[in-house]
Amino acid sequence: MKRSPFSGQKKKYIKLKKRKSNGKTNKKTYSNKRFNEIAVKLVIEGVKSQRRIVNEIGVNVNNLQKCKKEYLNSHDPERVRQKAEGLEIRRLRKELKEAYLELEILIKRSHIFLESIYEV
């Protein structure tokens, strides 16, 4: 059985900060990006399941999912490209909408002008 990269090294990778939330309890927050990156890589590569990693390192599932999403968005060139394309599509749609509004205004102005000419 393979040895976990986290076994015996938890204290090396995890920095704990205790913070009071609403004055009731102390919550642990994990602040070491390297530690999160290792955990996310294990999940992405399929070495271990997400649930197993969460149980081994004692992190909330939602925190690991958030780290995974951030990692994929910043390291996957396909996702970076898609994000850039999405921003460009939004910009182009906005420009198209403005052009349609401008065209509609010009059409109405031309109708008003033509009506004033033919009424005389």
Buried (B, 14 or more C-beta within 10 A) or exposed (E): EEEBBBEEEEEEBBEEEEEEEEEEEEEEEBEEEEBBBBBBBBBBEEEBEBEEBBEBBEBEEEBBBEBBEBBBEEEEEEEEEEEEEEEEEEEEEEEEEEEEEEEEEEEEEEEEEEEEEEEE
